[in-house]
């Protein structure tokens, strides 16, 4: 999807990105982030946790929001200024996470866009929040 310029954005406009989380994703994210919490990496440990099995890093799923903002809405050239996140449910290996960003407000003076963000596995919300970006302008 091409860049959506600030002038072409409207409240309610949305885009999404979906990814099935794999074992490799979790191992790579752990290596890159340094987060080697055993609830993500050790099945025996995770079985004794509140989740009863290994879970993906919350920030791995949150990264899918970044994919929406940087590649779809507004897309290339967007500058990520901030994000709030509420982790609502775990993501497990094999789950397909769909991240959706929806334009909630536009600030023409600063070319800033506020978007509601949500990640779901099927109908279950796993993350919800709000992002603020600077959108590329035609000017």
Backbone as JSON, one array per atom type, in Angstrom:
{
  "sequence": "XXXXXXXXXXXXXXXXXXXXXXXXXXXXXXXXXXXXXXXXXXXXXXXXXXXXXXXXXXXXXXXXXXXXXXXXXXXXXXXXXXXXXXXXXXXXXXXXXXXXXXXXXXXXXXXXXXXXXXXXXXXXXXXXXXXXXXXXXXX",
  "N": [[0.85, -1.18, 0.0], [0.6, 2.21, -0.86], [2.05, 5.27, 0.52], [-0.07, 7.12, 2.65], [-0.88, 10.32, 2.52], [-0.94, 13.09, 4.84], [-2.94, 14.93, 4.11], [-4.76, 13.32, 2.85], [-5.85, 11.7, 4.73], [-8.5, 10.58, 6.9], [-10.77, 10.74, 9.65], [-11.62, 7.67, 11.08], [-10.62, 6.1, 9.07], [-8.83, 3.11, 8.37], [-6.31, 0.51, 8.73], [-4.69, -2.7, 8.44], [-2.51, -5.34, 9.65], [-1.48, -8.66, 9.54], [-0.07, -11.48, 11.19], [1.19, -14.7, 11.7], [2.4, -16.03, 14.62], [5.46, -17.56, 15.18], [7.65, -20.18, 16.42], [10.27, -19.49, 15.7], [10.01, -16.69, 15.47], [9.67, -15.94, 18.16], [12.1, -16.82, 19.29], [13.95, -15.3, 17.82], [13.09, -12.69, 18.48], [13.63, -12.7, 21.21], [16.42, -12.94, 21.14], [17.16, -10.54, 19.84], [16.01, -8.54, 21.46], [16.92, -9.15, 24.0], [15.32, -10.1, 25.96], [14.91, -12.75, 27.75], [13.05, -14.09, 29.28], [11.85, -16.92, 30.93], [9.16, -17.66, 30.58], [8.63, -17.26, 27.98], [10.39, -18.9, 26.65], [10.88, -21.41, 27.82], [9.31, -24.35, 28.07], [8.64, -26.07, 30.23], [8.91, -24.41, 32.48], [6.99, -22.47, 31.79], [4.64, -23.98, 31.85], [4.05, -24.05, 34.52], [3.31, -21.51, 35.03], [0.94, -18.75, 35.21], [-0.13, -18.82, 32.69], [0.04, -21.36, 31.67], [1.33, -22.37, 29.45], [3.91, -21.71, 27.01], [4.28, -18.29, 26.05], [4.16, -15.62, 23.64], [6.3, -12.76, 23.48], [4.96, -9.75, 24.68], [5.7, -7.34, 23.5], [6.5, -8.17, 21.01], [4.1, -8.69, 19.63], [3.12, -6.1, 19.83], [4.83, -4.87, 18.11], [3.71, -5.39, 15.67], [1.84, -3.43, 15.36], [3.47, -1.27, 14.8], [4.26, -2.11, 12.28], [1.89, -1.74, 10.81], [1.62, 1.08, 10.96], [3.99, 1.99, 9.78], [4.01, 0.89, 7.25], [1.5, 0.86, 6.06], [-0.57, 2.67, 7.05], [-0.01, 5.72, 8.3], [2.02, 4.96, 6.55], [5.01, 4.67, 4.55], [7.5, 6.94, 5.56], [6.19, 7.89, 7.78], [6.43, 9.15, 11.08], [6.9, 7.84, 14.14], [5.66, 8.85, 17.15], [4.63, 8.23, 19.69], [3.15, 5.72, 21.88], [0.59, 4.05, 23.57], [-0.04, 1.12, 25.45], [-2.06, -1.61, 26.36], [-1.93, -4.69, 27.65], [-3.93, -7.38, 27.13], [-4.48, -10.12, 26.82], [-2.8, -13.3, 26.41], [-0.52, -14.24, 23.73], [0.09, -17.04, 21.78], [2.36, -19.5, 20.38], [1.7, -20.12, 17.03], [-0.64, -18.66, 16.97], [-2.49, -16.29, 15.06], [-1.97, -12.97, 14.82], [-3.75, -10.03, 14.4], [-3.17, -6.79, 13.71], [-4.61, -3.64, 14.01], [-4.97, -0.29, 13.02], [-6.64, 2.73, 13.52], [-7.66, 5.84, 12.37], [-8.16, 8.37, 14.66], [-8.02, 11.06, 15.32], [-7.01, 14.2, 13.88], [-4.41, 16.55, 13.54], [-3.97, 19.28, 11.93], [-2.17, 21.47, 12.03], [0.24, 20.48, 13.03], [0.56, 18.22, 11.56], [0.0, 15.84, 12.78], [-1.2, 12.62, 13.69], [-3.58, 10.86, 15.49], [-4.16, 7.61, 16.43], [-6.31, 4.89, 17.14], [-5.33, 1.76, 18.39], [-5.28, -1.74, 18.0], [-4.71, -5.15, 18.73], [-5.62, -8.36, 17.77], [-6.39, -11.8, 18.35], [-8.11, -13.91, 16.54], [-11.29, -13.28, 17.72], [-10.48, -12.21, 20.08], [-9.24, -9.59, 21.97], [-5.93, -8.77, 22.32], [-4.09, -6.76, 22.69], [-4.57, -3.32, 23.33], [-4.62, 0.17, 22.55], [-3.21, 3.43, 21.91], [-1.8, 5.38, 19.35], [0.48, 7.95, 18.26], [1.46, 9.69, 15.46], [3.54, 11.46, 13.12], [2.44, 12.33, 10.04], [3.45, 11.96, 6.63], [3.47, 14.78, 4.43], [1.91, 16.3, 1.58], [2.74, 18.79, 0.99]],
  "CA": [[0.0, 0.0, 0.0], [1.41, 3.43, -0.9], [1.92, 6.22, 1.62], [-1.28, 7.94, 2.72], [-0.44, 11.63, 3.0], [-1.8, 13.69, 5.85], [-4.09, 15.58, 3.46], [-5.68, 12.29, 2.37], [-6.34, 10.94, 5.88], [-9.78, 10.98, 7.48], [-11.14, 10.04, 10.86], [-12.3, 6.41, 10.79], [-9.83, 5.32, 8.12], [-8.05, 2.1, 9.1], [-5.52, -0.47, 7.99], [-4.3, -3.79, 9.33], [-1.41, -6.24, 9.32], [-1.66, -9.93, 10.25], [1.1, -12.35, 11.2], [1.14, -15.88, 12.56], [3.59, -16.06, 15.46], [6.15, -18.85, 15.11], [8.75, -20.45, 17.34], [11.41, -18.69, 15.25], [9.75, -15.28, 15.83], [9.92, -15.77, 19.59], [13.54, -16.97, 19.53], [14.62, -14.13, 17.25], [12.76, -11.51, 19.28], [14.39, -12.84, 22.45], [17.82, -12.64, 20.85], [17.32, -9.12, 19.5], [15.61, -7.67, 22.57], [17.57, -9.53, 25.24], [14.3, -10.57, 26.9], [14.92, -14.21, 27.76], [12.15, -14.56, 30.34], [11.53, -18.31, 30.6], [7.76, -17.87, 30.18], [8.63, -17.23, 26.51], [11.37, -19.81, 26.05], [11.01, -22.69, 28.52], [7.97, -24.96, 28.18], [8.42, -26.6, 31.58], [8.68, -23.24, 33.34], [5.72, -21.84, 31.39], [3.52, -24.83, 32.29], [3.78, -23.72, 35.92], [2.93, -20.1, 35.11], [-0.51, -18.49, 35.1], [-0.55, -19.02, 31.3], [0.04, -22.82, 31.47], [2.14, -22.72, 28.3], [4.74, -20.59, 26.55], [3.6, -17.18, 25.38], [5.01, -14.69, 22.9], [6.57, -11.47, 24.11], [3.94, -8.75, 24.37], [6.24, -6.33, 22.59], [6.53, -8.75, 19.66], [2.79, -8.38, 19.05], [3.02, -4.64, 19.71], [5.58, -4.5, 16.92], [2.84, -5.48, 14.49], [1.23, -2.09, 15.22], [4.48, -0.5, 14.08], [4.19, -2.52, 10.87], [0.74, -1.05, 10.19], [1.88, 2.51, 10.86], [5.12, 2.26, 8.91], [3.88, 0.34, 5.89], [0.15, 0.91, 5.52], [-1.35, 3.87, 7.42], [0.1, 6.4, 7.01], [2.94, 4.27, 5.66], [6.39, 5.13, 4.4], [7.73, 8.33, 5.93], [5.54, 8.2, 9.06], [7.33, 9.26, 12.24], [6.21, 7.32, 15.33], [5.96, 9.71, 18.29], [4.27, 7.64, 20.97], [2.23, 4.6, 21.87], [0.17, 3.44, 24.82], [-0.38, -0.29, 25.26], [-2.64, -2.39, 27.44], [-1.88, -6.1, 27.28], [-5.2, -7.94, 27.61], [-4.51, -11.58, 26.76], [-1.54, -13.8, 25.85], [-0.4, -14.74, 22.37], [0.84, -18.28, 21.8], [2.91, -19.97, 19.11], [0.64, -20.57, 16.11], [-1.72, -17.67, 16.9], [-2.38, -15.21, 14.08], [-2.28, -11.67, 15.42], [-4.12, -8.99, 13.45], [-3.02, -5.44, 14.27], [-5.41, -2.65, 13.28], [-4.85, 1.11, 13.43], [-7.76, 3.51, 12.99], [-7.48, 7.28, 12.6], [-9.11, 8.9, 15.64], [-7.96, 12.53, 15.34], [-6.02, 14.8, 13.0], [-3.95, 17.88, 13.94], [-3.4, 19.83, 10.7], [-1.07, 22.39, 12.29], [1.47, 19.72, 13.26], [0.51, 17.01, 10.73], [-0.02, 14.69, 13.69], [-2.35, 11.74, 13.58], [-3.8, 9.98, 16.62], [-4.83, 6.4, 15.96], [-6.56, 3.81, 18.09], [-4.63, 0.57, 17.94], [-5.74, -2.97, 18.64], [-4.25, -6.43, 18.2], [-6.56, -9.43, 18.1], [-6.26, -13.19, 17.91], [-9.52, -14.18, 16.24], [-12.12, -12.21, 18.27], [-9.95, -11.83, 21.39], [-8.31, -8.46, 22.0], [-4.72, -9.08, 23.08], [-3.49, -5.46, 23.01], [-5.27, -2.13, 22.86], [-3.9, 1.38, 22.89], [-3.32, 4.61, 21.06], [-0.52, 5.82, 18.79], [0.55, 9.27, 17.65], [2.51, 9.75, 14.44], [3.55, 12.57, 12.17], [2.22, 11.76, 8.71], [4.05, 12.71, 5.54], [2.56, 15.76, 3.83], [2.14, 16.61, 0.16], [3.36, 20.13, 0.89]],
  "C": [[0.9, 1.24, 0.0], [1.18, 4.3, 0.34], [0.59, 6.96, 1.52], [-0.85, 9.27, 3.32], [-1.45, 12.21, 3.98], [-3.08, 14.26, 5.23], [-5.14, 14.58, 2.98], [-6.25, 11.42, 3.49], [-7.7, 11.47, 6.33], [-10.06, 10.15, 8.72], [-11.96, 8.8, 10.48], [-11.56, 5.53, 9.81], [-8.96, 4.32, 8.89], [-7.28, 1.2, 8.14], [-5.09, -1.55, 8.98], [-3.12, -4.57, 8.76], [-1.62, -7.5, 10.14], [-0.41, -10.79, 10.1], [0.85, -13.51, 12.14], [2.46, -15.99, 13.3], [4.17, -17.47, 15.47], [7.18, -18.97, 16.24], [9.94, -19.57, 16.99], [11.22, -17.22, 15.61], [10.1, -15.03, 17.29], [11.41, -15.86, 19.89], [14.31, -15.76, 19.01], [14.34, -12.87, 18.06], [13.54, -11.54, 20.6], [15.85, -12.46, 22.23], [18.05, -11.15, 20.59], [17.04, -8.22, 20.7], [16.37, -7.95, 23.86], [16.6, -10.02, 26.3], [14.23, -12.09, 26.82], [14.12, -14.77, 28.94], [11.72, -15.99, 29.99], [10.07, -18.56, 30.25], [7.62, -17.86, 28.65], [9.41, -18.39, 25.9], [11.39, -21.22, 26.63], [9.64, -23.29, 28.79], [7.68, -25.45, 29.59], [8.14, -25.46, 32.57], [7.3, -22.65, 33.06], [4.51, -22.65, 31.82], [3.11, -24.54, 33.73], [3.41, -22.25, 36.12], [1.41, -19.96, 35.03], [-1.04, -18.76, 33.69], [-0.61, -20.49, 30.9], [0.75, -23.29, 30.21], [2.95, -21.5, 27.9], [3.87, -19.54, 25.87], [4.63, -16.34, 24.64], [5.23, -13.43, 23.74], [5.46, -10.49, 23.72], [4.43, -7.72, 23.37], [6.43, -6.87, 21.17], [5.21, -8.43, 18.96], [2.62, -6.88, 18.87], [3.78, -4.15, 18.48], [4.76, -4.58, 15.65], [2.08, -4.17, 14.28], [2.19, -1.19, 14.46], [4.47, -0.84, 12.6], [3.04, -1.83, 10.15], [1.1, 0.41, 9.94], [2.99, 2.83, 9.85], [4.98, 1.78, 7.49], [2.51, 0.51, 5.26], [-0.59, 2.22, 5.81], [-0.64, 4.6, 8.55], [1.09, 5.76, 6.05], [4.32, 4.9, 5.65], [6.52, 6.61, 4.73], [7.05, 8.74, 7.23], [6.58, 8.22, 10.17], [6.52, 8.92, 13.48], [6.62, 8.18, 16.53], [5.65, 9.07, 19.64], [3.23, 6.55, 20.82], [1.86, 4.24, 23.3], [-0.27, 2.02, 24.51], [-1.0, -0.85, 26.52], [-2.67, -3.84, 26.95], [-3.05, -6.81, 27.94], [-5.24, -9.46, 27.67], [-3.2, -12.06, 26.12], [-1.68, -14.22, 24.38], [0.5, -15.96, 22.44], [1.38, -18.62, 20.42], [1.76, -20.54, 18.27], [-0.53, -19.62, 16.02], [-1.44, -16.67, 15.78], [-2.87, -13.93, 14.74], [-2.6, -10.7, 14.29], [-4.07, -7.65, 14.17], [-3.79, -4.47, 13.38], [-5.16, -1.27, 13.87], [-5.94, 1.9, 12.73], [-7.55, 4.98, 13.35], [-8.58, 7.77, 13.53], [-9.15, 10.42, 15.64], [-6.83, 13.0, 14.44], [-5.69, 16.21, 13.5], [-3.24, 18.5, 12.74], [-2.19, 20.73, 10.93], [0.26, 21.65, 12.43], [1.58, 18.47, 12.4], [0.57, 15.74, 11.58], [-1.33, 13.93, 13.56], [-2.41, 10.89, 14.86], [-4.62, 8.81, 16.11], [-5.12, 5.48, 17.13], [-5.91, 2.57, 17.51], [-5.15, -0.63, 18.71], [-5.08, -4.15, 17.95], [-5.22, -7.49, 18.68], [-6.03, -10.77, 17.63], [-7.69, -13.69, 17.78], [-10.35, -13.02, 16.8], [-11.62, -11.7, 19.62], [-8.97, -10.68, 21.26], [-7.13, -8.86, 22.88], [-3.96, -7.82, 23.48], [-4.44, -4.37, 22.52], [-4.48, -0.91, 23.3], [-4.15, 2.5, 21.91], [-1.91, 5.01, 20.6], [-0.65, 7.23, 18.26], [1.71, 9.25, 16.7], [2.43, 11.1, 13.73], [3.43, 11.91, 10.8], [2.94, 12.6, 7.67], [3.0, 13.65, 4.9], [2.9, 15.96, 2.36], [2.9, 17.92, -0.01], [4.87, 20.08, 0.97]]
}
